[in-house]
Amino acid sequence: MIRSILVALISGLLAVSVQARTNISLAWPYSPAHGATPAMYALVEEANKLQDKYEFVVESKPGADGLIAIQHMNQSPSNRLSVIAAGFVDLVMQGKVVESNHTHLVGLGDMCFAVWMKNANPTVGFESIKTQDEITVGNVAWGNASHLIALTVAEKYKMKVRNIVFKSNREALLNLAQDGGVTLVVDTPNAFDDFKLQARVQAYPAAVTCSQRLPQWPNTKTLREQGINAIAPWLIITSNKDMPTATQSEISSLLNQSLVNIGSNKIMEISNLHPVVFHKNKNVNDFYNERASQQKMLITKFRPTIDADRGVAAK
């Protein structure tokens, strides 16, 4: 009888302990099929192992170039975070979000992606497609990193650009493989593997978005090596400024430590991300400001083209 009572008491205490965790939701602006989603699950799993104060969960909130995820966070700023991507900068410039309302906590870093192009020569790069009249981008938004890469390539080679929005990059890549009109998609280095055997046309990497060449593609040049001064897609975990400062600090420290524990090589392996925590002498605010300033310059430069493609009337 006494033993049964003790077991019941211990079980009750454990239940209370589990219930005492504060739920922290991470609003993910992409679908579960996105290339970096596995890294998010690995990150929160490690963070939950490290402590018993917070229970981190990932909520997929795709759409509107990240605006839906941000709005979800803002509905409950004390216990929700959001992952922002390069499209966040255009949302700021359109006045849809207020830049100063966000506190950047964790730099998930640059996406080490391939610039897949129809019939490109992976050794020659963009020079192999410069005779084409037009680049048709398969994308998930306007004015984001993929769109700006295409616009910068087109400017260099005096080409036109059309940006077609799909639900996911995978759908865009399928369109390319089926010869449906798309000629450029920015996605993971293995993204075309699923389509290669049945593809009506082949896609090859014209460039990689990383700062260094990939080991598996030693002859495929980076964007910068080819004179394309557009940035890679990037990701940052942010909070609403109304989240308590102490909570922001704890979460930032915890999630950065989780990244370190997982390791740069493992993160790259599962998601093609190069987290900022592994960059020497760079914090998340420096990372954001550096990329945002370049994006603002490019968006301002290409704004007429972006808005015309989107169907926005000139003011």
C-alpha positions, 0 to 999 in steps of 0.5 A: 500500500505504502509503495503504491502511494509513493509510486502515485506521488512520484508519478504525480510530481513527474507529471507536474514537472512535465506540465511546468514547461513553457511552450515555445512555438517556432512558426516555420514559414515553409511546408514540411517538405522544405529542404531546411525543415529537418534542421528545425526538427533537429534543433528543437529536439536538441533544445528540449533535451538540454533543459526542462523549462521550455518545450519547443515545437515547430509549426508550419505556417507557409505563405505570403512570403513569411508574413503568415508566420510572422503574424502567427508569432505576433498573436502571442509574442510571449511564447512564439518565435518566427523564422524569417527569410530573405523575403522579410526585407521586401515585406519591410520595404512594402510596409507590411512588417515593422523591422524594429518590432523584431529581435533577431535571436539565432542566425540559421545562416545561408542556404548552400543551394544550387541555381538549377538552370535548364540545359546549363553547363555546370562547369561553364556556369551562366556563360552557357545560358547567356544566349537565352532571351529570358530567364523564367524563375520558378519561385515562392515569392517576389523580391526574395533571394531567388528572384534577385539572383535571377534579376542580377544574372539577367542584368549582366547578360541583358536578358528578361526575367519572369517570376512565376510563383508556386507553392514550393520550389519542388513544384517549380523544379517539377515544372522545369523537368517537364519543360513547362516553361520554368528555366531557373529554380534555386533549391538544394543540391540534390533537389533534381535527383527525383526528376532526373530519370523522367525529365523531359529536359535536364537541369544542371547547377549553373552556380552555388549560392555558398561562399565556397564551392561544394565538395561534390561539385568542385568545378561549379562556381559560386555566384560571386566567382561569376560576378553575380553580387546577389546573396544566398537565401538565408534564415533567422529565428526572430522574436517579437520585441514584446517577448520578455528580454530575459526570455529572449536571452535564454532562448537565444543562448539555448538554441545557439548551444543546440546548433553547436551541439548538433554541429556544422557538418551535421546541419549542412548534411541534413539541410544545406544550412551554414549557421551563423554561430559557426562564423567567426566574429559575426553575430546575428544582428551583423548577419542580418544587417549585412544581408538586408542592406544589400537586399534593400539596394537590389530591391530598390534597383529592380523594384519596377521589374519586381512590381510589374511582374507581380502586377502592381500598378506603378505609382 
